[in-house]
Amino acid sequence: QLHLITSEKNELVRSLEMVQNQLQEKESEIRTETSEYKDRLLQAEKEHQDALTEANRKNEVEIEACHEKISSLEHFINSQKLEIEHLKSNKEQLNNSLKEANQALGELLKTKVR
């Protein structure tokens, strides 16, 4: 009976060792997979960050171009306003000169009629 128990014990020890080996293999596989997933995640995060950085850079360039365009348009509008004011002033001067000329012509005509 001792021999039978010893034999069973040895069989159980071998079974336990096999299970432990299988567990160690599985644990090793899981560690490897986890490491691979972490690497992939880090790579994906880096690519995402790079894409964000590039998009931000492009947006900044575009925003700067828009600011420059706005500034240019504001300058153009201001110069057009000045030109309009200048033209209004010239028109007023011309109208005044025309009035004076018409008055002078009227006076001349009155003098000629007499």
Secondary structure as the mmCIF struct_conf table of DSSP 4:
data_model
#
loop_
_struct_conf.conf_type_id
_struct_conf.id
_struct_conf.beg_label_comp_id
_struct_conf.beg_label_asym_id
_struct_conf.beg_label_seq_id
_struct_conf.end_label_comp_id
_struct_conf.end_label_asym_id
_struct_conf.end_label_seq_id
HELX_RH_AL_P HELX_RH_AL_P1 LEU A 2 VAL A 113
#
